[in-house]
Amino acid sequence: MRNIIPALLFSLLISCSHSVSVKKILPENWDSYSAGDKVMDGLVKVTAPQVKGAHDAEFVCFDNKAYIITMVNDSMPGESPYWPFVYNTLSVIDLKTLHVQKIIPVSRGNQIFENDILPEGACFVPRIIQKDTKTLRCFFASEQPEIRQSQIWYLDFDVEKEAFIDRIYRMKFKTDEGVFDMQPQYFCEDSTIKPTAGFYLFDSFKNFDGETYVAVNNFMAKQNGLAKMNATLDTVELLGYYKDSKKFALSESSVNRLPDGTWMAICRNDGQQWDGTNYLFQESKDGKSWDFSNRFDFVVNGINAKPTFNKFNGIYYLGWQEKSQIDGKEIPRCLFNVDVSRDGKNWERKYSFKTDKSFQYPTFHEYNGSIWLSVTQGDIENGKKRIMFGKLE
C-alpha cells in the first residue's frame, strides 16, 4: 500500500501536468469554416481597377494604415517571371475604414531612377519592412530568366510625404564565401546548380532577440535557407541551407521558433508525396544545421502552395493549403487552413478559408492588438487576379 499511494499521486500529477499543457485554445464546437467565412466577408479589394493579374502581397501596418506591396500586371490573370510587364504597386489603406487611400507605383522594368536604371524584366516577389519611424523599405527581384542573373533591389518610401525616394539600390548577400550582389548564382549549396532567376526574400520578416530574420528561397533551383538581415537592412547573411532541399523539391518556406528556441520551418513540397502529405517540416537548433522533423498528422492532403507560420500573443498560427472540391469539382487552392497552438505540438483548427474565388498566399501581421491579413484571390477559370485585405481577428 505504501508503494501504491506515491505511485498514484505521481500518476495524478503527470495527468494534471499533461492536461494543463494541452489546455484548449478554442471553445467546444468551434466551426473553422464559419470563422473563415466571417473573415472573408470583411475583406476589401486593394488592387487598382486596371489590374488583371496580381499575386503574393506583403504588408506592414504603421500609424493606423496598412501599406501593401504586390506584383501586378494589366494584361492577364496570374504572374510569371518571364512576363516583363509584371510591376509592383503599393496600396495605402486606412485601417479604421478599410478605404484605399492611394495606390502608388513602386517599380517596373526599364524604370529610370536618379542613380540607376532598372533592366528590362519582371519586378517579382516584393517584400516590405518598416525601416524607422519615417521610412518603409521595399524589396523586389528584377527577373529575366535564362537571359541574365536576377537581382534583389530595394528602395525607400517616405511615409510623411507618401512618396518613394527616387533612388534604388542592389541588395547584398553574405555567405561564407564573401559579400555579393543578391543574385541566384551565389545561393547554391550544390556547385552544379547555376540558376539565373527565382531567388527571393520569401517569408515575412520576423524579429527574434532584437534581430531580423527571413527565409530565403530559390524557386527554380528548389534551394532554401534561413538568413539574417543586418542593422541597416541592406545585406542578408545566410545562416544555413535546409537539408536535402533540392532532393525533395522543397520551396517557399515559412519559419518560426518553438518555445525551447528550436527553429522550425514548414516547406512547400513540389516533389514526391508521402501518405498524402505535401508539406514537410525541418528543424534546427542554431539556424545553421537543419534536419527533418516529424510531419504533423493533421497537415494532410496538402498541395504545393505557400504556407505561413506566425506567432501572435503567445499563440502559433500555422497556415497551409489543402486539396479540396467545391460542388464536386476540384478547385485549385480553394481551401486554406490555419491551425493554432501554444506549444507548437498540440494543434487546433481555427480557420478554414474555402471559396471558389481561391484563397492563396496569405500574409498575417499583428498591429495594435488586431491581426490583419492580405491574400491573393481570383475565380474558377483564372486565379490570381486581385489582392484582398482585412482583419483576421
Beta strands, then each sheet from edge to edge (+ up, - down):
strand 1: 44-45
strand 2: 53-62
strand 3: 65-73
strand 4: 87-94
strand 5: 100-107
strand 6: 122-130
strand 7: 135-143
strand 8: 151-158
strand 9: 163-164
strand 10: 169-170
strand 11: 172-175
strand 12: 178-181
strand 13: 199-201
strand 14: 206-208
strand 15: 211-218
strand 16: 223-229
strand 17: 235-241
strand 18: 250-257
strand 19: 263-269
strand 20: 280-284
strand 21: 291-292
strand 22: 308-312
strand 23: 315-322
strand 24: 325-326
strand 25: 329-330
strand 26: 335-341
strand 27: 348-354
strand 28: 360-367
strand 29: 370-377
strand 30: 386-391
sheet 1: 1+ 30- 29+ 28-
sheet 2: 2+ 3- 4+ 5-
sheet 3: 6+ 7- 8+ 9-
sheet 4: 6+ 7- 8+ 10-
sheet 5: 12+ 11- 17- 16+ 15- 13+
sheet 6: 12+ 11- 17- 16+ 15- 14+
sheet 7: 18+ 19- 20+ 21-
sheet 8: 22+ 23- 26+ 27-
sheet 9: 24+ 25-
end
